[in-house]
Amino acid sequence: MITSTGFEADRPPARPLPSRLEPLLAACRPHYERLHRLRIRIDDRSGDAALR
């Protein structure tokens, strides 16, 4: 399997987003946030993947 960071919490960008891309960011953010909430997580107690 290819290593993936999955859907991590949003973090500050390394450099400012060009203003011409702000509408794209606004359109994508709700989808990213939904996918972040629905991500598969590892259950710390059993080590199994779990939907929480």
Order of alpha helices (4+ residues) and beta strands (2+ residues): alpha-beta-beta
